[in-house]
């Protein structure tokens, strides 16, 4: 599938939303939605910004890009928005005419937006659902991103040595990812007792002694992948090895219930019951279990109130944890089974049978 076919499918989804909600236009400015709607474009200057510096307006009479004169040359030349079918409407930066231009092109009383735009219906959740099912060309980009991110993280993890600081480990990971133009969205690096003490061990200058946890959310062309790996210096204590296996089992229970067409509550309730069977009901309360991923680090985190159905070709990243361990990889939901998108490359493999299916996961790497 080429980019034109991908964009045709996405425009059909947008048109259906306009019809369903009786809207005259839909204005997208969040980085995630801009990347989705352009097949991987970038509208941000600061990589951590949720809102970009250019917006896309879809109407029944045509599609437009709205930006100031600072961004206009790059939107035209590098993002090639005109070639993608957008008419660029720009204004001098100090005129602040964005609202005026959008409301001239679409009825402001029948306008939807993915952020709090004056007068518009904020439709963040409705628009997010348009992104859930990846197209064939998106899947090709996603597979490459998953492989490159996985390789960078596992290579970095395999090079950790006692005495390394958490922050310099992440520096080495960042260098590898940026070499392939991959943004770091979120990173964790925990050493020794910090792994047990904090579910989110934001990197410090602490030095590694006996073990380390390394994880990240990484982004390229808008798509985001997530995974975590563990390394151990010397023999892994038997209690830790057994706990890690049981933690992976929790993750695989989530995987086995993440099937297109099924409610996400099925996976959520199944893993909650599994925590109880393991005698770890209290661990379930100590951290969220993850959820869907794609153009956001998590499009939604599943809890008791989540009313979503798994979409075909929708990525998920579950992250069940037991104090001191976590299991986290990116998968893709299909009609029959969840397919692993990140899998061990340099790390030892751990094979497990769960709910009648065999899965291969990364084991703890002993250095």
C-alpha positions as CSV (number, residue, x, y, z in Angstrom):
1,X,0.0,0.0,0.0
2,X,1.4,3.4,-0.9
3,X,0.9,6.7,0.9
4,X,-1.9,7.8,-1.4
5,X,-4.0,4.8,-0.6
6,X,-3.2,5.2,3.2
7,X,-4.4,8.8,3.1
8,X,-7.5,7.8,1.1
9,X,-8.5,5.4,3.8
10,X,-7.9,8.0,6.5
11,X,-9.9,10.6,4.7
12,X,-12.8,8.1,4.4
13,X,-12.7,7.7,8.2
14,X,-12.7,11.4,8.7
15,X,-15.6,11.9,6.3
16,X,-17.6,9.2,8.1
17,X,-17.1,11.1,11.4
18,X,-18.2,14.3,9.8
19,X,-21.4,12.6,8.6
20,X,-22.0,10.8,11.9
21,X,-21.7,14.0,14.0
22,X,-23.1,16.4,11.3
23,X,-20.0,18.5,11.2
24,X,-18.8,20.9,8.6
25,X,-15.2,20.6,9.4
26,X,-12.6,18.8,11.6
27,X,-9.5,20.6,12.8
28,X,-6.5,18.6,13.9
29,X,-3.5,20.1,15.6
30,X,-2.2,17.5,18.1
31,X,1.1,16.1,17.0
32,X,-0.3,12.5,17.1
33,X,-3.2,13.3,14.8
34,X,-1.1,15.4,12.4
35,X,1.4,12.5,12.0
36,X,-1.5,10.1,11.5
37,X,-3.3,12.2,8.9
38,X,-0.2,13.0,6.9
39,X,1.3,9.5,6.9
40,X,4.1,10.4,9.3
41,X,4.5,14.2,9.1
42,X,5.9,16.3,11.9
43,X,4.2,19.6,12.9
44,X,6.0,20.2,16.2
45,X,9.1,22.2,17.1
46,X,9.5,21.0,20.7
47,X,9.3,17.2,20.5
48,X,7.4,16.9,23.8
49,X,4.6,19.3,22.8
50,X,1.2,17.8,22.3
51,X,0.0,20.6,20.1
52,X,2.0,21.3,16.9
53,X,2.7,24.5,15.1
54,X,0.5,23.7,12.1
55,X,-3.1,22.5,11.9
56,X,-5.0,20.4,9.4
57,X,-8.6,21.4,8.6
58,X,-10.8,18.8,6.8
59,X,-14.0,20.1,5.3
60,X,-16.6,18.9,2.9
61,X,-15.2,21.4,0.3
62,X,-11.5,20.5,0.7
63,X,-8.6,20.0,3.0
64,X,-6.4,22.8,4.3
65,X,-3.2,23.3,6.4
66,X,-3.2,26.4,8.6
67,X,0.1,27.8,10.0
68,X,2.1,31.0,10.3
69,X,4.8,32.2,7.9
70,X,7.5,30.7,10.1
71,X,6.3,27.2,9.5
72,X,4.9,27.6,6.0
73,X,8.1,26.9,4.0
74,X,8.8,23.6,5.9
75,X,5.2,22.5,5.7
76,X,5.4,23.1,1.9
77,X,8.9,21.8,1.1
78,X,9.6,19.1,3.6
79,X,6.2,17.9,4.8
80,X,5.0,18.3,1.2
81,X,1.5,19.1,2.4
82,X,0.4,20.4,-1.0
83,X,1.4,17.2,-2.7
84,X,-0.7,15.4,0.0
85,X,-3.7,17.4,-1.0
86,X,-3.8,20.2,1.4
87,X,-4.1,23.9,0.5
88,X,-1.8,25.9,2.7
89,X,-3.3,28.9,4.4
90,X,-0.6,30.9,6.1
91,X,-0.5,34.3,8.0
92,X,2.3,36.5,9.4
93,X,3.2,35.2,12.8
94,X,2.3,38.4,14.7
95,X,-1.2,38.6,13.2
96,X,-2.5,35.6,15.1
97,X,-5.1,34.8,12.4
98,X,-5.4,31.1,13.0
99,X,-8.9,31.2,14.5
100,X,-10.2,33.6,11.8
101,X,-8.9,31.4,8.9
102,X,-10.3,28.2,10.3
103,X,-13.7,29.8,11.0
104,X,-13.8,31.3,7.5
105,X,-13.3,27.8,5.9
106,X,-15.7,25.9,8.1
107,X,-18.9,26.8,9.9
108,X,-17.7,27.5,13.5
109,X,-21.0,26.1,14.9
110,X,-20.4,22.8,13.2
111,X,-16.7,22.4,13.8
112,X,-14.9,19.6,15.6
113,X,-11.3,19.8,16.9
114,X,-8.8,17.6,18.8
115,X,-8.1,20.3,21.3
116,X,-9.9,23.2,23.0
117,X,-10.3,25.4,19.9
118,X,-12.6,28.4,20.3
119,X,-16.2,27.5,19.5
120,X,-15.4,23.9,18.4
121,X,-16.6,20.6,19.7
122,X,-13.6,19.0,21.4
123,X,-13.6,15.4,20.0
124,X,-10.3,14.0,21.3
125,X,-11.6,10.5,22.0
126,X,-13.7,10.3,18.8
127,X,-10.7,11.3,16.7
128,X,-8.3,9.0,18.5
129,X,-10.5,6.0,17.5
130,X,-9.9,6.8,13.9
131,X,-6.2,6.0,14.5
132,X,-6.6,2.6,16.3
133,X,-6.6,0.3,13.2
134,X,-3.3,0.6,11.4
135,X,-3.2,0.4,7.6
136,X,-0.8,-1.8,5.7
137,X,1.7,1.0,5.1
138,X,1.6,2.1,8.7
139,X,2.3,-1.5,9.7
140,X,5.4,-1.5,7.6
141,X,6.7,1.7,9.2
142,X,5.8,0.3,12.6
143,X,7.6,-3.0,12.1
144,X,10.8,-1.1,11.2
145,X,10.4,1.2,14.2
146,X,9.9,-1.7,16.5
147,X,12.9,-3.6,15.3
148,X,15.2,-0.5,15.4
149,X,14.1,0.5,18.9
150,X,14.3,-3.0,20.2
151,X,17.8,-3.4,18.8
152,X,19.0,-0.1,20.2
153,X,17.6,-0.8,23.7
154,X,18.9,-4.4,23.9
155,X,22.3,-3.3,22.6
156,X,22.5,-0.5,25.2
157,X,21.3,-2.9,27.9
158,X,23.9,-5.5,27.0
159,X,26.7,-2.9,27.3
160,X,25.7,-1.9,30.9
161,X,28.5,-2.4,33.3
162,X,28.7,-2.1,37.1
163,X,29.5,1.5,38.0
164,X,27.6,3.0,35.0
165,X,25.2,5.8,36.0
166,X,21.5,5.5,35.1
167,X,21.6,8.8,33.2
168,X,24.6,7.9,31.1
169,X,23.0,4.6,30.1
170,X,20.1,6.5,28.8
171,X,22.5,8.9,27.0
172,X,23.9,5.9,25.1
173,X,20.4,4.7,24.3
174,X,19.4,8.2,23.0
175,X,22.4,8.3,20.8
176,X,21.5,5.1,19.1
177,X,17.8,6.1,18.7
178,X,18.6,9.5,17.3
179,X,21.0,8.0,14.8
180,X,17.8,6.5,13.2
181,X,15.8,9.7,13.8
182,X,13.8,8.1,16.6
183,X,12.5,10.4,19.4
184,X,12.6,9.4,23.0
185,X,9.2,10.1,24.5
186,X,9.6,8.4,27.9
187,X,12.6,6.6,29.3
188,X,13.3,4.7,32.6
189,X,16.5,3.4,33.9
190,X,16.5,1.9,37.4
191,X,19.5,0.4,39.3
192,X,19.3,-2.2,42.0
193,X,16.9,-1.1,44.9
194,X,15.3,1.7,42.8
195,X,13.7,-1.0,40.7
196,X,11.8,-2.3,43.7
197,X,11.2,1.1,45.2
198,X,9.7,2.9,42.2
199,X,7.4,1.8,39.4
200,X,8.7,4.7,37.4
201,X,12.4,5.0,38.1
202,X,13.3,8.2,36.3
203,X,17.0,8.1,35.7
204,X,19.3,9.6,38.2
205,X,23.1,9.6,38.7
206,X,22.9,6.5,40.7
207,X,25.5,3.8,39.7
208,X,24.5,0.3,38.8
209,X,25.8,-2.4,41.1
210,X,24.0,-5.8,40.6
211,X,21.0,-5.3,38.3
212,X,19.3,-2.7,36.0
213,X,16.0,-2.1,34.3
214,X,15.9,-0.2,31.0
215,X,12.8,0.8,29.2
216,X,11.4,3.4,26.8
217,X,8.6,4.8,24.6
218,X,10.2,5.8,21.3
219,X,8.6,7.6,18.3
220,X,9.3,8.0,14.6
221,X,6.9,9.5,12.1
222,X,4.4,9.8,14.9
223,X,4.2,6.1,15.7
224,X,5.3,5.0,19.2
225,X,6.7,1.7,20.4
226,X,7.4,0.6,24.0
227,X,9.4,-2.1,25.7
228,X,11.4,-2.9,28.9
229,X,14.4,-5.2,29.6
230,X,16.3,-6.4,32.6
231,X,20.0,-7.2,33.1
232,X,21.7,-9.0,36.0
233,X,25.4,-9.2,37.0
234,X,26.1,-12.6,38.3
235,X,23.6,-15.4,38.9
236,X,20.0,-14.5,39.0
237,X,18.5,-15.4,42.5
238,X,16.0,-18.2,42.1
239,X,13.3,-16.2,43.8
240,X,13.8,-13.3,41.3
241,X,13.9,-15.7,38.3
242,X,10.6,-17.3,39.4
243,X,9.0,-13.9,40.0
244,X,10.0,-12.7,36.6
245,X,8.5,-15.8,34.9
246,X,5.2,-15.2,36.8
247,X,5.3,-11.6,35.8
248,X,5.7,-12.6,32.2
249,X,2.8,-15.0,32.6
250,X,0.6,-12.1,33.7
251,X,1.6,-10.2,30.5
252,X,0.8,-13.3,28.3
253,X,-2.6,-13.6,29.9
254,X,-3.3,-10.1,28.7
255,X,-1.9,-10.9,25.3
256,X,-4.0,-14.0,24.9
257,X,-7.2,-12.0,25.5
258,X,-6.2,-9.0,23.3
259,X,-8.1,-10.1,20.1
260,X,-9.8,-7.8,17.6
261,X,-13.5,-7.5,18.3
262,X,-13.3,-8.3,22.0
263,X,-13.8,-5.8,24.7
264,X,-10.6,-4.7,26.5
265,X,-12.3,-5.5,29.8
266,X,-11.9,-9.2,29.0
267,X,-8.1,-8.9,29.2
268,X,-8.3,-6.6,32.2
269,X,-10.5,-8.8,34.3
270,X,-8.5,-11.9,33.2
271,X,-5.2,-10.4,34.5
272,X,-6.8,-9.2,37.7
273,X,-7.9,-12.7,38.4
274,X,-4.4,-14.0,37.6
275,X,-2.9,-11.6,40.2
276,X,-5.2,-13.1,42.8
277,X,-4.4,-16.7,41.8
278,X,-0.7,-15.9,42.3
279,X,-1.5,-14.5,45.7
280,X,-0.6,-11.0,44.6
281,X,-3.9,-9.1,44.6
282,X,-2.2,-6.1,46.3
283,X,0.3,-5.8,43.4
284,X,-2.6,-5.2,41.0
285,X,-3.3,-1.9,42.9
286,X,0.2,-0.6,42.7
287,X,0.4,0.2,39.0
288,X,-1.7,0.4,35.9
289,X,-1.7,-2.5,33.5
290,X,-1.1,-0.5,30.3
291,X,-3.4,-0.4,27.3
292,X,-3.4,0.6,23.6
293,X,-0.5,2.4,21.9
294,X,0.1,3.7,18.5
295,X,0.4,7.5,18.0
296,X,0.3,8.1,21.7
297,X,2.4,6.4,24.5
298,X,-1.0,5.0,25.6
299,X,-4.1,6.0,23.7
300,X,-5.9,4.8,26.8
301,X,-4.9,3.0,30.0
302,X,-7.4,0.3,30.7
303,X,-9.2,0.4,34.1
304,X,-12.7,-0.6,35.3
305,X,-14.3,2.3,33.4
306,X,-12.7,1.7,30.0
307,X,-15.4,1.0,27.4
308,X,-13.4,0.2,24.3
309,X,-13.3,-2.8,21.9
310,X,-10.0,-4.1,20.5
311,X,-9.7,-3.0,16.9
312,X,-8.1,-5.0,14.0
313,X,-4.4,-4.2,13.7
314,X,-4.4,-2.1,16.8
315,X,-1.1,-2.0,18.8
316,X,-1.1,-2.6,22.6
317,X,1.5,-2.4,25.2
318,X,0.5,-4.0,28.5
319,X,2.8,-3.6,31.4
320,X,1.9,-5.7,34.4
321,X,4.3,-5.5,37.3
322,X,5.3,-7.1,40.5
323,X,7.4,-5.2,42.9
324,X,10.9,-5.5,41.5
325,X,9.9,-6.8,38.0
326,X,7.8,-5.8,35.0
327,X,6.9,-7.3,31.7
328,X,6.5,-4.9,28.8
329,X,6.5,-5.3,25.0
330,X,4.5,-4.0,22.1
331,X,2.0,-6.3,20.4
332,X,-0.5,-6.1,17.5
333,X,-4.1,-7.4,17.9
334,X,-5.4,-9.5,15.0
335,X,-8.6,-11.4,14.5
336,X,-7.1,-14.6,16.1
337,X,-4.1,-13.8,18.2
338,X,-1.8,-11.0,19.4
339,X,1.4,-10.8,17.4
340,X,4.6,-9.6,19.2
341,X,6.0,-6.5,17.5
342,X,9.0,-6.3,19.9
343,X,10.8,-9.6,20.6
344,X,14.2,-10.7,21.9
345,X,17.0,-10.0,19.4
346,X,20.1,-10.0,21.6
347,X,18.5,-11.1,24.8
348,X,18.0,-14.8,25.9
349,X,14.6,-16.2,25.0
350,X,11.9,-17.4,27.4
351,X,9.3,-19.7,26.0
352,X,6.0,-20.1,27.8
353,X,2.6,-21.7,27.2
354,X,-0.4,-19.7,28.2
355,X,-4.1,-20.4,27.4
356,X,-3.1,-23.1,24.8
357,X,-0.6,-20.8,22.9
358,X,3.2,-20.7,23.0
359,X,4.9,-17.4,23.3
360,X,8.5,-16.3,23.1
361,X,9.6,-13.5,25.4
362,X,12.9,-11.8,26.5
363,X,14.4,-13.3,29.6
364,X,16.7,-11.5,32.1
365,X,20.1,-11.0,30.5
366,X,22.9,-12.2,32.7
367,X,26.2,-10.3,32.3
